[in-house]
Amino acid sequence: MTAKWPFVVSSINDCIRCPSSISLISTYRLSLPIKHHIGSDPQALIFNVDGAMCGGFGHARISGLLRNHLNITLISFSKFTGFFDASSAELLAIKEACSLFSSSPWGKSFSLIVKCDCPLVVNWLLHPSRAPFVFKHLIYECLSVCENIKCVIHSIPRTANVSADLLAKKGMHRSQDSVYVYG
């Protein structure tokens, strides 16, 4: 069950994991300038990423869809990552997306916009000093992969990340990983 409170931008799990970040996320989300939307910048590609798991901590699967300004899918991936919590799965999805993009044919000539539906993780990547110690290693791994490319990370509502979410959830019972490069 999800409460619909107008000024709350994080989940109960986020409050429990890192209560000190909650007010920071609200300020961050309200002041975040979204400069790029699908269709607005032909030189930017958008990677929607998501993580899914069985329960709060369990089998985790990450997924992502790289699309161009015409909303055409260029890369899709769905991978089993092991046993993780939700925040770790989201961080691993961002790391995988940046890694795939940097090694793709588009990595040198386009900029990347990563869209994640976990505002807490996006906040940690933008301000690593605010992240709990247990996530610092994964955060710095993500940042090291992202520093080799022109990359911006945005937080989006869960309702705007349906395709990546479905890809991750659909793959939960699949034993094989998949990476598809189109075009």
C-alpha positions in Angstrom: 0.0 0.0 0.0 1.4 3.4 -1.0 0.4 6.6 0.8 -0.2 9.6 -1.4 1.2 12.5 0.6 1.8 15.6 -1.5 5.3 16.6 -0.2 6.8 13.2 0.7 9.2 12.0 -2.1 10.6 8.8 -0.6 9.4 5.5 0.6 9.2 4.1 4.1 12.1 1.9 3.3 14.2 5.0 2.4 13.2 6.6 5.8 14.4 3.5 7.6 17.6 3.0 5.7 18.8 6.6 5.9 16.6 9.0 7.9 19.0 11.9 7.6 18.7 12.0 3.8 14.9 12.4 3.7 14.8 16.2 4.0 17.7 16.5 1.6 15.9 14.5 -1.0 12.8 16.7 -0.9 14.9 19.8 -1.4 16.9 18.1 -4.1 13.9 16.8 -6.0 12.2 20.2 -6.0 15.2 22.1 -7.3 16.4 19.5 -9.9 16.3 21.1 -13.3 15.2 18.5 -15.9 16.8 19.8 -19.0 16.4 16.8 -21.3 13.2 15.0 -22.2 12.6 12.3 -24.8 12.5 14.1 -28.1 14.4 17.3 -27.0 18.1 16.5 -27.6 19.2 14.3 -30.5 22.8 14.2 -29.0 21.7 12.7 -25.7 20.6 9.1 -25.1 18.5 8.1 -22.2 19.1 4.9 -20.1 16.1 4.0 -17.9 17.3 1.6 -15.2 15.7 -0.4 -12.4 16.3 -3.1 -9.9 13.9 -5.8 -8.7 14.2 -8.4 -6.0 12.2 -11.0 -4.2 11.4 -9.4 -0.8 13.3 -6.6 0.9 16.6 -8.5 0.5 16.9 -11.4 -1.9 17.5 -12.5 -5.4 18.1 -9.3 -7.3 17.7 -8.6 -11.0 18.7 -5.3 -12.7 17.5 -4.0 -16.1 17.8 -1.1 -18.3 16.7 0.4 -21.7 18.8 2.8 -23.7 16.7 4.9 -26.0 17.3 7.8 -28.4 15.4 11.0 -28.8 12.8 9.2 -31.0 12.2 6.7 -28.2 13.7 3.9 -30.2 15.4 1.2 -28.0 19.1 0.8 -28.8 20.2 -1.5 -25.9 18.3 -3.5 -23.4 19.7 -5.6 -20.6 18.4 -7.8 -17.8 20.8 -9.5 -15.4 20.8 -11.5 -12.2 23.1 -9.9 -9.7 22.9 -12.1 -6.6 21.4 -11.3 -3.2 21.0 -7.6 -2.6 18.7 -4.9 -1.1 16.8 -2.4 -3.3 19.4 0.4 -3.1 22.3 -1.9 -4.0 20.3 -3.2 -7.0 19.6 0.3 -8.2 23.3 1.2 -7.9 24.3 -1.9 -9.8 21.8 -1.1 -12.5 23.3 2.4 -12.9 26.8 1.0 -13.0 25.8 -1.6 -15.6 24.1 1.0 -17.8 27.1 3.3 -17.8 29.4 0.5 -18.5 27.3 -0.8 -21.4 27.0 2.8 -22.8 30.7 3.5 -22.6 31.5 0.4 -24.6 28.7 0.8 -27.1 29.1 2.5 -30.5 27.2 5.5 -29.1 29.5 6.0 -26.1 32.0 8.4 -27.8 29.5 10.5 -29.8 26.5 11.0 -27.5 26.0 12.1 -23.9 24.0 9.9 -21.5 21.1 10.7 -19.2 20.5 7.9 -16.7 17.0 7.9 -15.2 16.5 6.0 -12.0 13.3 5.8 -9.9 15.1 5.7 -6.6 15.6 9.4 -5.5 17.7 8.2 -2.5 20.3 6.5 -4.8 20.4 9.5 -7.1 21.0 11.8 -4.1 23.8 9.5 -2.9 25.5 9.6 -6.3 25.3 13.4 -6.4 26.5 13.7 -2.8 28.5 10.6 -1.9 29.4 12.0 1.5 25.7 11.7 2.5 25.5 8.0 1.7 25.6 5.4 4.5 29.0 3.7 4.8 27.7 0.3 3.5 27.0 1.8 0.1 30.1 3.9 -0.4 32.0 1.2 -2.3 29.2 0.7 -4.8 28.7 4.5 -5.2 32.4 5.1 -5.9 32.4 2.2 -8.4 29.4 3.8 -10.2 31.1 7.2 -10.2 34.3 5.8 -11.6 32.5 4.1 -14.5 30.5 7.3 -15.2 33.5 9.7 -15.1 34.7 8.3 -18.5 31.5 9.5 -20.3 29.4 12.6 -20.4 26.7 11.4 -18.0 23.9 13.0 -16.0 21.8 11.1 -13.5 18.1 12.1 -12.9 15.5 10.8 -10.5 12.1 10.1 -12.1 8.8 8.9 -10.6 8.3 5.2 -10.5 5.3 5.6 -12.9 7.7 7.0 -15.5 10.0 4.0 -15.3 7.4 1.2 -16.2 9.3 -0.4 -19.1 12.6 -0.9 -17.1 10.6 -2.1 -14.1 8.7 -4.7 -16.2 11.9 -5.9 -17.8 13.5 -6.5 -14.4 10.4 -8.1 -12.9 9.8 -10.3 -16.0 13.3 -11.6 -15.7 13.1 -12.6 -12.0 12.2 -16.2 -12.9 14.6 -16.4 -15.8 17.9 -18.1 -15.3 19.7 -16.4 -18.2 21.0 -12.9 -18.4 20.3 -10.9 -21.6 21.9 -8.0 -23.3 20.5 -6.9 -26.7 22.0 -4.2 -28.9 19.7 -3.0 -31.7 20.6 -1.0 -34.8 
